[in-house]
Amino acid sequence: MAGFVVVVADSSVARLYTMATRAGVLKPAQELHNPTAHQRTRDLGADRPARTVNASSGVRHALESHQDLKRAADEKFAKQVMAAVAKAAKGPGEPDIVLVGSARLLGQYRQLLPAALRTRIAAQVPRNLAKAALADVTERVRGALRPAPVTATR
């Protein structure tokens, strides 16, 4: 096995680590920040759709549906994170991938990963550990990578 690329993320920061073995130590590889994470939608621009007036009745209508600029910025950041993961996972020996984040974020990341890399997800930790100490993150990742105990049944 070539090791693991571990992604610990939330909507504002994503940290990529490498880990040589299942019982190894996390080594920092890359850190990405979302510059729009703490901004409000109105700070990002006007997100209201354009309007038109019906000539015969004088009624105003929206030309398109409402678009949330904050959500679009978060999706753009998620795509950047998954591009960095794809680049790191194509490294020497093609390491497996471990995703750590909220359940919503994990679902979004799984969708954004290319199909070839999706099959290399070794474990997922559905917890937001972006602000946790490195020792806590290491313990959770090791626990997720630990094989399930085999029990004998009669």
N, C-alpha and C positions, 0 to 999 in steps of 0.2 A: 504494500500500500504506500502511496506517495504522500500521505498526510492529509491535512484538511485546511481549507480556507473557511474561517469563521467570520460571519457578519453579525455584528451587534448594532442594532439601529433603532431609532425612533424617527419621528417626522422632521427633527431638526439636525440630527447628527448620525453618521454611520461610520463605524470603526471596523476595519478589516484586519484580521489577525491571521497568522499562520500557526499551525500546530503540527508537529512532526508525527506524533503517535497519539493513540487514544488516551494515554495517560500523560501526554506531554504538557509543555508549558505554552501558554499563548504568547506569541511575539507580535507586537504591533507592526503592521505593514502599511496601512494607509488610513487617513481620516478625511471624511467628506462632510462639509457643512452646507445646510440649506439656508441661503441668505434671506429667504422670505418666510421662514418658519414662525417668526414672532411678529409678523406684520398682519394687519387686518386686511380683509378683502378690499375695502375702500381705499387703503393705502397703495394697493397694487394697480389701481386704475378704475375706470368706469366699467362695470360689468352688466349694466342694464342693456337690454336689446334695443336696437333702433326702432322707432315707431313711425307709423304712417297714418294719414287721415283718409278715410273712405270718402271720396268726392260726393257720392250720392247721399249718404246719411250723416256725414260729419263725425262718425265714430272713429276713435283712435284704436289701432291694432298693433300688436307687437309683430315684428317681422320674423323673429326667431325666438327660440326658448331661452330662458335664463341660463347664463354660463357663469359658474363660480370660478373666479380667477385664483382663489386660494387653493382650491382643489386641483386646478390645472398646474399650479406651481409645485404642489406636493407630488403629483404624478411625474412631472419632469424630473424632480429630485430622485424619485424612486427609479426612474429609467437610468439616471446617471450612476446610481449605486449598483444596479444590476449590470451595467456595462463594465464597471470596475471589477465586479465579481467575475464576470465572464473572462475578462483579461487575466485576472489572477488565477483562475481555474485552468487556464490553458498553459500554465507554467510547467516547469519540469516535472514529469511524472504524472501529470493530470490529477491533482488532489481532489478529494471529495469536498462537498460543501455542507456547512452547518449554518442554519439561519436562526437568529435569536431576535425576537421582537414581539410586538403585540400580535394577536391573532389576525386582526385586519391587515396589518402590514405584511405578515407572512403570506397571506393569500395573494396580496398584490405582488409581492416579490416572486412567488411561484408562477404567476401568470406572465410576468415580464421576462423570466429566464428562458433562454432558448430550450427547445425540447431535449436536445442532447445533454444539456447541463441539468435539466430537471431530474433526469434519471440518476444523477450523481449526488443528490441531496441525501446525506448520510443521517442527519438528524435535524429536528426543529425544536426549539425551546420557545413555547408561546408565552413569554414574559418580557416586559419592557425592562431590560437591564442596561440601558444606555448610560445611566448615571450611577450604576453600581460599581463597586470596587472590582478590580481585575481578579482578585482572588475568588470573589463570589461568582463572577462570570465563568472562570475556569472550572470551578466546582460544578456548576450547572451544566456546562458543556460536557465535561467528563461523565456526569451522570446520564446525560442523554445518549452518549456514545457507548455506554456500558451495555453489553449484550444482556438480553433478558435471561434470568436464570431458568434452567431446564428443570422441570419438575416431573417426576415419575408418576404416572397415573395407572391405575389397575383397571 
